Amino acid sequence: MPAQIIEGKKVARDVEAEVSAEIAALGFRPGLVAVRVGNDPASEVYVRSKAKKAEELGLRGSQRILPDTTTEAELLAEVDRLNRDPEVDGILVQLPLPKQIDPRRVIDAIDPMKDVDGFHPTNVGFLHMGRPVLAPCTPAGCIRLIDSTGVSIEGKRAVVVGRSDIVGKPMAALLLQRHATVTIAHSRTAQLESVVREADIVVAAVGKAFMITDRMIRPGAVVIDVGMNRVGPEASVLLAHDHEKTHLLQKNGSVLVGDVDFVRVREVASWITPVPGGVGPMTIAMLMKNTLEAAKRRRA
């Protein structure tokens, strides 16, 4: 029997409903500011959607748009201003940044209490110590997706394919907190196929289309696909039969796909996320949840 689909849009709506209900009971509207530098089209869409979703859920969502000629010192001054603004509970600076700005210095400058992306070194340290923290949104969303299946994480063997600071490493830390036995693998892992096949839970976050094949998946495993890769439309034959093409997004002659060979892996796994419509919707939902949590902590 093919794996059941983990519908990220549905789980995201559940998270958003929880956030909206809690905000309504707070008596104030937490403030989220998204900072964008330059006119990168993808960043423009992401920042606008985040601000719009914040307003929909009852937060005060706003954008701060700076020109692509902004210097690092100017951006750091803007971050400092937001740090000191009592009306701002959450700050995110949309990446990538122009080449004249070191993103690490900007991330380090954000007040950890307002760091709703969960990237500040203080929050990273708390995460790996297992202390309460504003966790990175995508990994936190992946945990919520796994929970939505009813499969217990405790005691399971989990393999995270990918070692980025944004997804792979924090994903492993969150799985450890839930008492999984965790392996971090990557593109240079020897005998990757056999390593991944040991897993009851596979999180693919390596950024390479179709890298995770059905031969890598233990029968009955839960598969979470974080990958978002654009390939030529001819690659769709590798991904989907006609009835599966609802999971493809055509744009400018390209197709959006994950790191997992969805159609073939679905025949082996018990649960699987599609791309698009799986992990993606969860990232913004968990950002809203982090902003709410930041507001509550600042006022505790």
N, C-alpha and C positions, 0 to 999 in steps of 0.2 A: 504494500500500500504506500503511495507517495506520502512524503512528509506533509504535515500540516503547516500552513503558512502562518507565520507570526506577523500579524497586521500592525505595523508600526503606527499607522495613522490612528487606528482605534485606541491603542495603548496611550498614544500621545494625547488624545482627547480626554482620556480618563485622568491623566496627570493634570492637564489644563483645568479640568472641572474641579479637581481637588484644590488647585492653587486659587482659582477664582472664588471658591466658597470660603477659603480661609482668609483671603484678602477682604472679602465682604464683612467678615467678622472682626477684622483688626481695628477698624475705626480710623485708619489712615491708608494712603496709597503709597506703597514703596516706589522709589524712583530708580529707574534704570536709564543710563546714558550709554549709547553706543557711539564710539568715535571712529570715524573713517577718514583716512588720509588719501587724497587723490581720487581718481575716477575709474578705478578698476571695475568693470561691469559686474563681475560676480560679487565683489564686495558690496557694491551699491545695492544689489538685490538682497543680499544677506542682511545688511544693516537695516534696510527699510522693512524687511519682513520681521525682524526681531522687535523693532520699535512698534510696528503695527500690532503684533501679537501681544506685547505688553499692554497696550491700550485696551485691547479686546478683553483681557483678563482682569482689568481693574488696576493695573499698575500705571505709573506715569512713565511712559516710554518716550524717549527723545533721541535725536541724532545730533552729533556734533561733527560737521563736515569741514575738513581742513584741506587747503590746496596741496597738490603733489609737490610743491616747492617748500613745504613746511620743513623746518630744520628739526633735528633731534631735540635741541634745547627748547624750541617752541612747543613741541609735542609734550615734552616732560613738564613744561610749565602748565600746560592744559591739564595734564593728569594731576598735578599738584593742586590745581584749583578745584578739580572734582573731588579729590581726596578730602579737601577741607570744607566742601559744601555739605551742610547737614541734611539737605533735601535729597541728596544722592545716596542711595543704598548699594547700587551695583554699577560697576564700571567695566566695560569691555572695550578693548581696542582691536578693531578688525585687522586680521592678518590676511595677506602679506602687506608689509609696509614698504614705502619707497626705499631705494638702495642706500640713501644717505642716513637712514635711521636704523640703529641696532635694536631689533625687537626685544632682545634680552634685557637691555637697559630699561625699556619701556615697561615690560612685564614686572621687573623688579621694583619699579617706582610706584606701582598701584598698591594702595592700602590693602593688605591681605584680607581685611574684614569686608572689603568691597569687591574683591577679586572673584566675580561670579563665573569666570571661565575656569577657575581653579588651577591657574598656571603659575602663580607666585611661588617661589622656593619655600616659603613658610608653609603654604598649604600643601605643597608636594611632600614636604617633610612630615607634616601631620598625617597625611594620607598613608604614608608608608609605616608610620608608627601605630596606625589603627585608631587614631584619635578623631573625634568629630571634626568635620572639615567640609569646606565647599569643594566637592569633588568635580573634576572635569566632566563636562556635560555629556559628551558622547559615551564614555565608558559607563557613567552612571545610568544613562539611558539603556545601554546594553544589559545591565543587571536587571533593570525593570522589565525588559523584554523577556529575559530568561525566566524571571519570576512569573510572568504572565502565562507561561506554558504549564505551570503547576509542577515542573520538574525541580526537585530540591537540588541546590548547589552543594550543600554540605556533603563531604565525603567523595565527591566526584573528581575525576581526573579532567583537568581543563588544559587546553593548549591555546595560547594566544600567538598567532602568527603575525609578527610585527613588533617592533621595539621602540616606536616613537615616544617622545615625552608627552604627546597630546593624547594618544590612544593606547598604544601597546603596554607601556609600563604602568600607567594608572589602572588599566583594565586588570592586569595581573594582581595589583595590590588590592583592588576591590574583590576579586575572586578569592584571594587569600583571606580577607576579612570574613568571607562567608564560608570559610573552612573547606575550600576546594584544595586539591593538590595541583599546583600550577607549574607549567613549563612555558617559558617564553622562547619561541622559535622565530626564525627569520629566513630571508632568502639565502643566507649562507649556511644554514643549519645542515650538517651532514645527515644523510638518510632522512630527509624531511618527511617523506611519505610515511615511513614507519613511525616517526615521532608523532605526527598528527593523528595517525590511526589509533593511537592508544587512548585518545580523548573521548570522554563522554560529552564534553562541551568544547566546541571549536569556535574561536573568535578570529575571523580573518580580517587583518588590518595591515596588509603589506603594500597595497597600492599597485597590484599587478593583475590585470584582467585574467580570469580563468585559472589562476594559479592553483586554487584548491579544487582538486578533481575528486570524482567519486571513489577512486582507488585509495584516497587518503582518509576516507571517512568510515569510522566504525559503524556498523548497522545500528540504528536507533539513536545516534548522536544528535545533539542539539547544535545547529550551525547558525552563527550570527555573522553576517557579512557586512563589514564596515566599509568596504571598498567602494569607491566611486571613480570609475575609469571611463574615458570616452574612446570608443573604437569606431572604425568604419562600419557602415551599415551592412557590409558583406559578412561581418562577424556575427550578425544576428543568427545565422544558421547554426553557429556553434552553441548558441544560447537557448533557442526557443523554437518550439513548433508553433503553428499558427495560434493554437488556443492559449499559448503562454505569452503572447506578445503584449498582453496588457501590462507586463512587468518591464517593458522597454520604453525608453523615452527618446523619441526622435528629435533631434535639434541640430540644425545646420548640417544635415547630412551625416551626423554621427549618432551613435547609440550609447546610452549610459548603462554601464554594466558594473557588477561587483567584482570581488576577488575570487568568487566561487562560481564554478560551472553549475549554475542553478538547476537546469533541467536534469542533468545526470545525478547531481548530488541529492536532489529531492527524492530520487528513487531509493536512496540508501538511508538518509537521515529520518528522524522522527519529527523534528520541527526545523524550520528554516525561514530566514528573513529574505524577502525579495529586495531587489534594487531596480528602480526606486521604490519607496513606500515602506521600507523596513526601518533601519536605524535612523535615516535622515530626519524624519519628523520628530524623533525623540530628542534630538540635540537642542532645538529651540524650546521644547516643553521643559526640559531639565534646566535650561537657562532661567526660565521663569520661576521654577521651583527654587533655584539657588538664590535668585534675587529676593524672593519672599523670605528665605531662611536668613539671608544676610541682614535684612531689615529687622527681623525678630531678634537676632543676636546683638545688633547694635543698640537695641533698646532694652535689652535684658538687664 
